[in-house]
Amino acid sequence: MGNMKGVHQQKPGGRESGQVAVESAIVLPLFVFLILGTLQLGLMHQARLITKYAAYKAVRAGSLNNAQTSVMERAAISVLLPIISKDSGGGEFIKTINNATDFQSKWNWPGVKANAMPDTGIPYVEVTTCGPSTKEVGGNELDFDDPRFAASMSWQASHRTKLRIQVTFNYRMPIPFANWVIHAAAFNREIPWLMRMGEKSSKAAGNFGPQNSKYISAASNGKYVLPIRAAYTMRMQSNVFVNQLPSSNQCRTTNKY
């Protein structure tokens, strides 16, 4: 038997531990995104449901108040107030509302009553009137209970006395890491190759259209805002004034006729 003291023996498992470390470095970001992304998508689904209810409250307020946009926006904000957030310096802060005092306190947050986020200038809520348009109404005023239109057998004529709106809730995504990945994917911007899990090339950043430039600008400053839209229709319960109506349907919905 020779002297074995000078023989170097590799520790069993050394190579395996290095492989585990590499695999963890690759898988961990994806695992974290899976958890945080699920939470973020869940909150976005909640926001979508509340936005739909806000659209109902907004169109109801508009039907009673001559389709005034400012009235509809306030009605929508009052519904969406519980999920409106603001930058607390270390992330997004969402103040819960349990009573009238909490509601009043949050209503007085900077920018809420003015309907403009202080750090982005983006409105919290945007209400767009899809119809009736000035072309549909004609003249200076339309009686909401005019039987020639309200009880018309013509589908298009009957819509002259129906207020059709689209509510856009500009939702501030509060979950770190997931917010910028989802935001980048939604606006087709450049995201890290690792998060795309495949094709290395992608369309150039900025390929998002002029209507979304405000969201891209906010994201460049670390504020990730995503528009959530819902539409609603209700028959008018007050006269329609032409100066409150658009010349054509500018809504990003399918009800264009």
C-alpha positions as CSV (number, residue, x, y, z in Angstrom):
1,M,0.0,0.0,0.0
2,G,1.5,3.4,-1.0
3,N,1.3,6.6,0.9
4,M,-2.1,8.2,0.2
5,K,-1.5,11.5,2.0
6,G,-0.5,13.4,-1.1
7,V,-3.6,12.3,-3.1
8,H,-6.3,15.0,-3.5
9,Q,-9.8,13.7,-3.3
10,Q,-12.7,15.9,-4.6
11,K,-15.5,16.2,-2.1
12,P,-18.6,14.3,-3.3
13,G,-21.5,16.7,-4.1
14,G,-19.3,19.7,-4.8
15,R,-20.3,19.8,-8.4
16,E,-23.9,19.2,-7.6
17,S,-24.1,22.1,-5.1
18,G,-22.7,24.5,-7.8
19,Q,-25.3,23.3,-10.3
20,V,-28.0,23.9,-7.7
21,A,-26.8,27.4,-7.2
22,V,-26.9,28.2,-10.9
23,E,-30.3,26.7,-11.3
24,S,-31.6,28.7,-8.4
25,A,-30.3,31.9,-9.8
26,I,-32.2,31.2,-13.0
27,V,-35.4,29.9,-11.5
28,L,-35.8,32.1,-8.5
29,P,-36.7,35.4,-10.5
30,L,-39.3,33.4,-12.5
31,F,-40.7,31.9,-9.3
32,V,-40.9,35.3,-7.6
33,F,-42.6,36.8,-10.6
34,L,-45.1,33.9,-10.7
35,I,-46.2,34.7,-7.1
36,L,-46.1,38.5,-7.3
37,G,-47.6,38.4,-10.8
38,T,-50.5,36.3,-9.6
39,L,-51.2,38.8,-6.8
40,Q,-51.0,41.7,-9.2
41,L,-53.3,40.1,-11.7
42,G,-55.8,39.3,-8.9
43,L,-55.8,43.0,-7.9
44,M,-56.3,44.0,-11.5
45,H,-59.3,41.7,-11.8
46,Q,-60.7,43.3,-8.7
47,A,-60.1,46.7,-10.2
48,R,-61.9,45.6,-13.5
49,L,-65.0,44.6,-11.6
50,I,-65.1,47.9,-9.6
51,T,-64.5,49.9,-12.8
52,K,-67.6,48.2,-14.3
53,Y,-69.7,49.3,-11.3
54,A,-68.1,52.8,-11.5
55,A,-69.3,53.0,-15.1
56,Y,-72.8,52.1,-14.0
57,K,-72.8,54.8,-11.3
58,A,-71.2,57.3,-13.8
59,V,-73.8,56.8,-16.5
60,R,-76.6,57.0,-13.9
61,A,-75.3,60.4,-12.7
62,G,-74.9,61.5,-16.3
63,S,-78.5,60.5,-17.2
64,L,-79.8,62.7,-14.3
65,N,-77.5,65.6,-15.0
66,N,-77.7,66.3,-18.7
67,A,-74.7,64.1,-19.5
68,Q,-72.2,66.4,-17.8
69,T,-68.7,64.8,-17.9
70,S,-67.5,66.4,-14.6
71,V,-70.5,65.0,-12.7
72,M,-69.9,61.5,-14.2
73,E,-66.2,61.6,-13.3
74,R,-66.9,62.5,-9.6
75,A,-69.4,59.6,-9.4
76,A,-66.9,57.2,-10.8
77,I,-64.1,58.4,-8.5
78,S,-66.3,58.0,-5.5
79,V,-66.8,54.3,-6.4
80,L,-63.1,53.7,-7.2
81,L,-61.8,55.6,-4.2
82,P,-61.1,52.4,-2.1
83,I,-58.6,51.1,-4.6
84,I,-56.9,54.4,-5.5
85,S,-53.3,54.5,-4.3
86,K,-50.5,57.0,-4.0
87,D,-46.7,56.9,-3.7
88,S,-45.6,56.7,-0.1
89,G,-41.9,57.0,-0.8
90,G,-41.3,53.3,-0.4
91,G,-44.1,52.0,-2.7
92,E,-47.7,52.3,-3.4
93,F,-50.0,53.0,-0.4
94,I,-53.7,52.0,-0.5
95,K,-55.7,53.5,2.3
96,T,-58.7,51.3,3.3
97,I,-62.1,52.9,3.7
98,N,-64.2,51.6,6.6
99,N,-66.4,54.6,7.4
100,A,-67.4,58.1,6.3
101,T,-64.4,59.6,8.0
102,D,-62.0,57.4,6.0
103,F,-63.8,58.3,2.9
104,Q,-63.6,62.0,3.5
105,S,-59.9,61.7,4.4
106,K,-59.1,59.9,1.2
107,W,-61.2,62.2,-0.8
108,N,-59.0,65.1,0.4
109,W,-55.8,63.4,-0.8
110,P,-53.8,65.6,-3.1
111,G,-55.2,65.4,-6.7
112,V,-58.2,63.2,-6.0
113,K,-60.9,66.0,-6.1
114,A,-59.0,67.6,-9.0
115,N,-58.9,64.2,-10.7
116,A,-55.1,64.3,-11.5
117,M,-52.3,62.2,-10.0
118,P,-49.9,64.7,-8.4
119,D,-46.8,62.8,-9.6
120,T,-47.9,61.9,-13.1
121,G,-50.6,64.4,-14.1
122,I,-52.7,61.5,-15.4
123,P,-56.4,61.7,-14.4
124,Y,-57.5,59.0,-12.0
125,V,-60.7,58.6,-14.1
126,E,-61.6,59.5,-17.6
127,V,-65.2,59.5,-18.8
128,T,-65.8,59.5,-22.6
129,T,-69.2,59.9,-24.0
130,C,-69.7,57.4,-26.8
131,G,-73.2,58.6,-27.7
132,P,-75.5,60.1,-28.5
133,S,-73.4,62.4,-30.7
134,T,-74.3,65.8,-32.0
135,K,-75.1,64.2,-35.3
136,E,-77.6,61.8,-33.8
137,V,-79.3,64.5,-31.7
138,G,-79.5,67.5,-34.0
139,G,-80.6,70.9,-32.8
140,N,-79.7,72.4,-29.4
141,E,-81.6,70.1,-27.0
142,L,-83.4,66.8,-27.1
143,D,-86.2,65.9,-24.7
144,F,-85.3,62.7,-22.9
145,D,-89.0,61.5,-22.9
146,D,-89.9,62.5,-26.4
147,P,-92.0,59.6,-27.6
148,R,-90.8,60.0,-31.2
149,F,-87.4,58.7,-30.0
150,A,-87.8,57.1,-26.6
151,A,-90.5,54.8,-27.9
152,S,-89.3,54.5,-31.5
153,M,-89.3,51.2,-33.2
154,S,-86.1,52.1,-35.0
155,W,-83.1,50.7,-33.0
156,Q,-80.8,53.6,-34.0
157,A,-83.4,56.3,-33.4
158,S,-84.2,55.0,-29.9
159,H,-80.5,55.4,-29.0
160,R,-80.8,59.2,-29.3
161,T,-82.1,59.3,-25.8
162,K,-79.6,56.7,-24.4
163,L,-76.4,57.8,-22.8
164,R,-73.5,55.6,-23.7
165,I,-70.2,56.1,-21.9
166,Q,-66.8,54.6,-21.4
167,V,-65.0,54.9,-18.1
168,T,-61.2,54.6,-18.1
169,F,-59.7,53.9,-14.6
170,N,-56.0,54.7,-14.6
171,Y,-54.9,52.0,-12.2
172,R,-51.6,52.3,-10.4
173,M,-50.1,48.9,-10.0
174,P,-48.9,48.4,-6.4
175,I,-46.9,45.1,-6.6
176,P,-43.1,45.7,-7.0
177,F,-41.3,43.7,-9.8
178,A,-44.6,42.4,-11.2
179,N,-45.8,45.9,-12.1
180,W,-43.0,46.8,-14.5
181,V,-43.0,43.4,-16.2
182,I,-46.8,43.4,-16.7
183,H,-46.7,47.1,-17.8
184,A,-43.9,46.5,-20.3
185,A,-45.7,43.5,-21.7
186,A,-49.0,45.4,-22.0
187,F,-47.5,48.2,-23.9
188,N,-45.2,45.9,-26.0
189,R,-42.0,47.5,-24.7
190,E,-38.5,46.0,-24.3
191,I,-38.3,43.6,-21.4
192,P,-35.3,41.5,-20.2
193,W,-34.7,38.4,-22.3
194,L,-34.9,36.2,-19.2
195,M,-38.5,37.3,-18.6
196,R,-39.5,36.6,-22.2
197,M,-38.3,32.9,-21.9
198,G,-37.5,32.5,-25.5
199,E,-37.1,34.9,-28.5
200,K,-34.3,37.3,-27.8
201,S,-35.5,40.0,-30.2
202,S,-38.6,42.1,-29.6
203,K,-40.2,45.2,-31.1
204,A,-38.5,48.5,-30.3
205,A,-39.6,50.4,-27.2
206,G,-41.9,53.2,-28.0
207,N,-44.1,51.3,-30.5
208,F,-47.2,52.1,-28.4
209,G,-49.1,54.8,-30.1
210,P,-49.6,58.5,-29.1
211,Q,-52.6,57.7,-26.9
212,N,-50.4,55.8,-24.5
213,S,-47.5,58.2,-24.3
214,K,-48.6,59.4,-20.9
215,Y,-48.4,55.9,-19.5
216,I,-44.9,55.3,-21.0
217,S,-43.7,58.6,-19.6
218,A,-45.0,57.8,-16.1
219,A,-43.3,54.3,-16.3
220,S,-40.0,55.9,-17.1
221,N,-40.3,57.7,-13.7
222,G,-41.2,54.4,-11.9
223,K,-45.0,55.0,-11.8
224,Y,-46.7,52.1,-13.5
225,V,-50.2,53.0,-14.5
226,L,-52.4,50.8,-16.6
227,P,-55.8,51.9,-18.1
228,I,-58.8,49.7,-17.2
229,R,-61.9,50.4,-19.3
230,A,-65.6,49.6,-18.9
231,A,-68.7,50.8,-20.8
232,Y,-72.3,51.2,-19.8
233,T,-75.5,52.5,-21.4
234,M,-78.6,54.0,-19.8
235,R,-81.6,55.9,-20.9
236,M,-81.5,59.6,-20.2
237,Q,-83.6,60.9,-17.3
238,S,-82.9,64.6,-18.1
239,N,-82.7,66.6,-21.3
240,V,-79.7,66.1,-23.5
241,F,-77.7,69.3,-24.2
242,V,-75.7,69.3,-27.4
243,N,-72.8,71.2,-25.8
244,Q,-72.2,68.2,-23.6
245,L,-72.0,65.8,-26.5
246,P,-69.1,64.8,-28.8
247,S,-69.3,65.2,-32.6
248,S,-68.5,61.5,-33.1
249,N,-67.9,58.3,-31.1
250,Q,-64.3,58.4,-29.8
251,C,-64.7,55.5,-27.4
252,R,-62.3,52.5,-27.6
253,T,-65.2,50.0,-27.6
254,T,-67.0,47.9,-30.1
255,N,-70.3,49.9,-30.0
256,K,-69.5,52.1,-33.0
257,Y,-72.5,52.7,-35.2
